[in-house]
């Protein structure tokens, strides 16, 4: 198990998976910022004046970290950003479920109408663990930058 | 881990995001516009249009419009709620999957009168759908605040997918 987790090619595979999920999620939201803003509003957690700023910023952070992860640039830094974002997403979805909010999660834009729920938390948890593994294990990443 | 790199990533994505937002035609204002709600006693008198004002009606006016049949009711809830039961004759445009290019939306007449509703006065989708339609240039869109719950509680006509078939 330890050997697999430290395998450079295994780690590259995880990075590609996590990276693509983040790139996809970022682009979907960038293409419809107003929808994403409404999704954030639905969580009823953030004060009004922060909502548009979050809606403008977070998708680009997702996009950039996704790209950098795949290319193996600043892997540790990006893995920590990805894990931090996912930890926040998990808490938000969990709080929505606990409060009984029947809202869509806004995870990948809004056209698919994915609702918040335990499945969503499990998905995010999976990605979160992947982020942590990359952070802890990928000491010598396969990278475009190092060549 | 280098905090310098971390900072560079965070700052450069911030710079990119705000640059893109300012150049994009669909860019957001930095703060959300506040939305006001104004109740109309009688919509046939006509009313002003302001993009940050939602026009609303109460039960009596909704009933009067329903009986005159000079407006179309739009159910803004999802298709499952709609299938379970909706105001008789209402069409369904779920707010959560709203797409201004979809055939249902394109087939609407921008000069006609529409009454948008959802469950009751604590749901937001009717207000949001109204805002979307107003932005598209619809002039006579009203939110019926009591929504499906109030309508049904007062015994006004409803229908569901089962009764249709």
Interface residues (C-beta under 8 A of the other chain):
Chain A: X30 X32 X33 X34 X37 X38 X41 X42 X48 X49 X51 X52 X53 X55 X56 X57 X59 X60 X61 X63 X64 X65 X68 X74 X76 X77 X78 X80 X81 X104 X110 X111 X113
Chain B: X1 X2 X5 X6 X9 X10 X12 X13 X14 X16 X17 X18 X20 X21 X24 X26 X27 X28 X29 X30 X31 X32 X34 X78 X94 X96 X97 X99 X124 X128
